[in-house]
Amino acid sequence: MQKYVMSKNKKIILASLLLAMFIIFDRLITINMQFLAINLSLLPIMLAGMLLGWKYSILIGVLRRFNRSHSMAIWSIFPWLYN
C-alpha cells in the first residue's frame, strides 16, 4: 500500500484554510446559553492534527491568538494579559 504524501505548499494552504475556518467558527457558530456554551471552533485544529500532523496543529493553535480584531480589542483593555 502506497502512502500519500502532501507537498509543503499544499500543507501550508490547508493550514491557512483551517485557520480561517477556526476564525469563522469562533465568531459565527457559537451558541451561548446561561450555563453552557457550545462552540465548534476547535474542530479545525483537531482536523489539522489528524490531516497535517502535530506541528501544523500547534501552529494553527498559536496563530489563532493573533486574530487582528480579537487581539487588538483585548490588548487595548488588558495589555498585561498576553505578555
C-alpha positions as CSV (number, residue, x, y, z in Angstrom):
1,M,0.0,0.0,0.0
2,Q,1.4,3.4,-1.0
3,K,1.3,6.3,1.4
4,Y,0.0,9.6,0.2
5,V,2.4,12.5,1.0
6,M,1.3,16.1,0.6
7,S,3.7,18.7,-0.6
8,K,4.7,21.5,1.7
9,N,2.7,24.1,-0.3
10,K,-0.4,22.0,0.0
11,K,0.1,21.7,3.7
12,I,0.5,25.4,4.2
13,I,-2.6,26.2,2.1
14,L,-4.7,23.6,4.0
15,A,-3.4,25.0,7.3
16,S,-4.3,28.6,6.3
17,L,-7.8,27.4,5.3
18,L,-8.2,25.6,8.6
19,L,-7.1,28.7,10.4
20,A,-9.7,30.7,8.5
21,M,-12.3,28.1,9.4
22,F,-11.4,28.5,13.1
23,I,-12.0,32.2,13.0
24,I,-15.3,31.8,11.2
25,F,-16.4,29.1,13.6
26,D,-15.3,31.1,16.6
27,R,-17.2,34.2,15.5
28,L,-20.3,32.9,13.9
29,I,-21.1,29.4,15.1
30,T,-21.2,29.8,18.8
31,I,-24.3,29.2,20.9
32,N,-24.1,30.9,24.3
33,M,-26.6,30.0,27.0
34,Q,-26.7,31.0,30.6
35,F,-24.9,27.9,31.8
36,L,-23.4,26.3,28.7
37,A,-21.5,27.4,25.6
38,I,-21.5,25.3,22.5
39,N,-18.6,26.1,20.3
40,L,-17.2,24.4,17.2
41,S,-14.1,26.5,16.9
42,L,-11.6,23.8,17.9
43,L,-12.8,21.4,15.2
44,P,-10.3,22.8,12.6
45,I,-7.4,22.4,15.0
46,M,-8.4,18.8,15.5
47,L,-8.6,18.3,11.8
48,A,-5.2,19.8,11.3
49,G,-3.8,17.4,13.8
50,M,-5.3,14.4,12.0
51,L,-4.5,15.5,8.5
52,L,-1.3,17.5,8.7
53,G,0.3,16.4,12.0
54,W,1.0,17.9,15.3
55,K,3.4,20.6,14.1
56,Y,0.7,22.3,12.0
57,S,-2.0,21.9,14.6
58,I,0.3,23.7,17.1
59,L,1.0,26.4,14.6
60,I,-2.7,26.9,14.0
61,G,-3.3,26.9,17.7
62,V,-0.7,29.6,18.2
63,L,-1.8,31.7,15.3
64,R,-5.4,31.7,16.4
65,R,-4.4,34.1,19.2
66,F,-3.2,36.7,16.7
67,N,-6.5,37.3,15.1
68,R,-6.3,41.0,14.5
69,S,-9.8,42.1,15.7
70,H,-9.7,39.9,18.8
71,S,-6.2,40.8,19.8
72,M,-6.5,44.5,19.3
73,A,-9.6,44.7,21.4
74,I,-8.2,42.7,24.3
75,W,-4.7,44.2,24.2
76,S,-6.1,47.7,24.4
77,I,-8.2,46.9,27.5
78,F,-5.8,44.4,29.3
79,P,-2.3,44.9,27.9
80,W,-0.7,42.6,30.6
81,L,-3.0,39.7,29.6
82,Y,-0.9,38.4,26.7
83,N,2.6,39.3,27.9
